[in-house]
Amino acid sequence: MNRKEKTLSDDFLKTFYRLVYMVKIHQVTNPLMMECIDDFKNVVRRMLMEDDEIIVRVSRGNIFLQSEKVIHRREIGHLMSNMIQYFESRDLQGLCFYPSIQEAPAEEIVAFSRMLNDSEQHKESLEWFNEQLETLGGAWVEIVCEQDTIMTEQASDTEALDGENLRKAKAKESYFYALNSVKEVAEKITTQKKVGVRKALRVIQNMVDLVMEDESVLLGLSTIRDYDDYTFTHSVNVAILSMCLGRHIGISRMSVNRLGICGLFHDLGKLDVPVEIIRLPRKLNAREFEVIKKHTIYSVAQIIKLQAARDLKSKILLPPFEHHMKYDLSGYPQIPRKKSVSLFGRILTIADVFDAITSPRNYRALALTQNQALGYMQAHSGTDFDPVLIKAFINMLGVYPVGSFLELDTGELALVTEAGKKTDKARPVVMLLAPGGKNSYIKIGEADLDERDPESGAFLRNIVKSLDSSAYGIQPAEFLY
């Protein structure tokens, strides 16, 4: 640890300990308290210029910051002793702070500090503190357990990657973390346990980082289809599509984050619909459809019961309630209102329908191809969908979205890897596939469908039609990532 790192390390320990001490004697509005919060945030900002997170932990009488042992020195000896005692008295091994702490309101930081202080008074202090964190709101801090610290000290498989491959690895990790998070929420609801959402909030923040950097990386993952786990993969896909569309139309980072949470939780109400109706191997009759229509109201009820900050819940209730109302309000639930569906509700509607009609269902073996789905949705622009948002959605995905499965006039099968950018958007970059035996396919090359014969000027390959990849047993994401 060089001199600069040593100074920054000292500053972090000093400002953190001062923060948890000051909240014992001052309210959030006190000038000294505000100055203390600002000092802590400034140190955090400086540390995050070089790292994606800040991990402070105590182990065997030592303090570790970013996996580096803080050396006992006379000038900070007393501070370190106090910090070690503070953590150990709360059975706390460590804390991890994420970049979103920089946007956290002062009230949240004060609430966190008070929870941490108060945890010492409880018999199961760590368990109590963890439960309290669920009500905090933002997912900018997490408890670090021994297993987590071991993982941070081991070399990550992604460390050898860079550029696009690193983004793809992070995106894939985030996708399946989100999938597990929404499954965990569902399992706890089903077994009537307390339902915390910090894991879900954290993974959405990770996804927002990826969306802001390169939305195409996540869009490719939204092609994942799982017949048996449809409800959960659908929720993650809707979150991704919603966030990307929100980003595409220029809403703020904070709004993209909130939109992702709405997408992840928009179908929680289906847990209250009888499973025999959800799994019917045919289309619903009128009575059954009336039951399924109630799931938007049930979603609101489930979100209200989540163990999360009231402010957060109040901001994510409306879009899940609205996502089947349709642009002209002819959908459900039917309520006596003339006010148009909210922006988030209209975005959620588009993402929900696109993923649903491009996914095989238990009552429908084949799905629409992605470009067929876009054509259907464009035809219902102005009635089911916001015409401006549909235009933006199609522009974002392209004529043949990433993951589209195509038949070419050369007899080749191809998977779209990149939207067309040269002559027109109907000529994407593709991965060429060939049968690999036993209902499998292998990659045999790449091609730009904009490429022409140098002598005749004719295109070397043309699209004959788009195909349903599920009918061929192909999961596009397996080839793209």
Secondary structure, DSSP 8 states (H G I E B T S, - for coil): --HHHHHHHHHHHHHHHHHHHHTTT--TTSHHHHHHHHHHHHHHHHHHTT-S-EEEEEETTEEEETTEE----GGGHHHHHHHHHHHHTTT--EEEE-GGGGG--HHHHHHHHHHHHHGGGSTTHHHHHHHHHHTSSS--EEE--HHHHHHHHS--TTTT--HHHHHHHHHHHHHHHHHHHHHHHHHHHHTT---B-HHHHHHHHHHHHHHHHHHHHHHHHTT---STTHHHHHHHHHHHHHHHHHHHTT--HHHHHHHHHHHHHTTGGGGGS-HHHHT-SS---HHHHHHHTTHHHHHHHHHHHSBS-HHHHHHHSHHHHHTTS-TTS-SSS--S--S---HHHHHHHHHHHHHHHTS-BTTBS----HHHHHHHHHHTBTTTB-HHHHHHHHHHH-SS-TT-EEEETTS-EEEEEE---SS-TTS-EEEEEEE-SSS-EEEEEEEETT-B-TTT--BS--EEEEE-GGGGT--HHHHH-
